[in-house]
């Protein structure tokens, strides 16, 4: 199981960074909207459906049966996803939303979120 964590982290980092960079750096509003439509209809569902299945099959966690750093990586990526595409963007993925909520409700994490600086990301 531990061998899977780097695999998930790499998938999150590689796809997440490239896809969001392309969207966020687009200057032309029409092209940006076109990129967003493509992301929301094709690219993002392709990956999120797979991640949703992983979390579901692992009973709510990325790996094993308790919180690992892979869960933290998912939670941060999912929060950024919601910031960019809206709070309802994870609605089709209840296991991913549940994972993010579980991680962010951990007492020390919840405490940090309440007092952290408010930035774009």
N, C-alpha and C positions, 0 to 999 in steps of 0.2 A: 504494500500500500504506500509506503513512504516514497517508493520510486515514482509513483504517479504525481506527487506534488510538484516536482520540477517541470514535468510535462504540462500540467495545468497552468503553472505560472508562466511558462514560456508561451503557451497559447494565448493567455491573457495579455501579456506584454506585447508580443509581436503584432497580433491582429489589432488589439486595442489601440496601440500607439499609431500604427499606420493609418487605419481607417479614420480615427478621430482627427489625426493631423490633416489628412486630406480634406475633410469636411471643414474643420475650424479655420484653415488657412485660405480657403476659397474666398476671394474678394468680390467676385461678381454675384450679386444677390440671386439672380436666376439660376446660375450654375450651382450655387450653394444649396438652393432649394431642390434642385435636381439631384445633387449628391445625397441630400437628406432623404429624399424619396427612395433612392436606390438603397441606401443604408437600411432604412426602416422596412422596406418590402423584401429585400433579398439578402443582403450581407448579414445584417444583425440577426434576423431569425435563424439563419443557417447555423450560427454559432450558439446563440442563446438556447435553441431547442436542444442542442447536444449538452450544453452545460446544465440545463434544466433536468435532463434525464440523468446525468451524473449525480446531481444533488439528490434527486428523488431515489435513485437506486442505492445511494449511501445513507438513506434515512435522514436526510437533512444536512449532511456535511460533505465537503469535497472529498475527503479521504478519511476512512475509519469511522469511529462512532463518537468523536468529540472534536472540539474546535482545534484546528491546526493553523499554521501560517497561511496555508492555501485558502482557508475560509476568510482570513483577513484580506488577502489579495482579491478574492472575489468580491467581498463587501465594498472595498474601496472602488473597484472598477464599476460595480453596480451603482454606487452613489454618484460617481462621475457621469455615468450613463444617464441617470435620472436628471442630473443637473443640466445636461445638454439637451435631452429629448423630452423632458417633462416627467413629473411624478407618476403619471399613469402609464409610462412606457414599459414598465415591468409587469403590468396587469396580466398579460398572457403567460407569465412565468411565475406562478405562485411559490414554487420551491426556491427559486433564486431570491425572490423578495423575502421569503421567510428566512433564508440564510442571512441576508443582509440585516434584517430586523433582529435576528438572534445575536449576531456579532455586535451590533450597535446597542443592544440592550445589556451587554455585559457591564457590570457596575463601573469598572474603571474606564471603559471605553465610553459609556454613556456620560460619565462625569467630564471626560475630556471634550466630547462633542458639545456639551453645554457651554464650555468656557473657551473653546478654541477660537482663534481669530477668524473672522469671516472674510474669506477670499473667494475668488472665482472658482478655484479648485482647492 
